[in-house]
Amino acid sequence: MSKLSSSIGALRMGLVEAINASGLPPCVVGMVLDQVRAQVRLLEAQEDAETEEKKEEDNGALQSAG
């Protein structure tokens, strides 16, 4: 199993254990998971913006040098 697969499995298992240990009703767990998904979307958008900014900086440096 690759390191990524192992990390994903460990994250999933940790989440399942935390959910089971919480004793919360499924509807509450669902709301929490929705909030986690929203946070992940924000992090992805931030990462995309940073990547785009880096590309623009790299393109600007290439144009200045050329």
N, C-alpha and C positions, 0 to 999 in steps of 0.2 A: 504494500500500500504506500502511495506517495506521501510525502510530508504534508502536502495540501489536503489530501483525503483524510489523513490522520487528524489534522487540525480541525477540519470540518466536522468529523465524527465526534471529536472531543467537545467542540462547541455545542453541537446538537445534544449530546448526552448531558452536558452541564445544564442546558436549558430545560431539558425534560426533567432532570432531577430537581431543579429549582421550582418548576411548575408543580410537580407532584408534592414537593415538600411544603409549598405555600398553602395548600388546602383551599385555594380560592375556587369559586365556581367557574365553570368554563366560560361564561359570558365575560367575566372580569379578566380572565386570562386572555381572551380574545381582544379586549380593549387594550390591554398592556402590549400585546404583540402588534397591534395596529400602531401604537405609539412608537414602538421600536422600529417598525417598517418605515414610518415617517422620518425618524431620525436617520436611518440608513439612506433614505432618498436625499436628505439634506447633505449628508456627508458625500454622497456620490456627486451631487450637483457642485459642491464646493471643489471636489477633486477635479471634475471636468473643467471648471472655470480656471483652476490653477494650471492645468495642462494646456488649456487654450492660451492663457496668458504667457506661459513659457514658450509655446510655439511662436507667438507673435514677437516675443523678445528675441528669439533665435533668428527669426526671419528679418527683423530689423537690424540685427548685428551683421547678418550676411549681406544685406543691401548696403549698409554703411561701409563694409569692407570692400565691396565690389565696385 
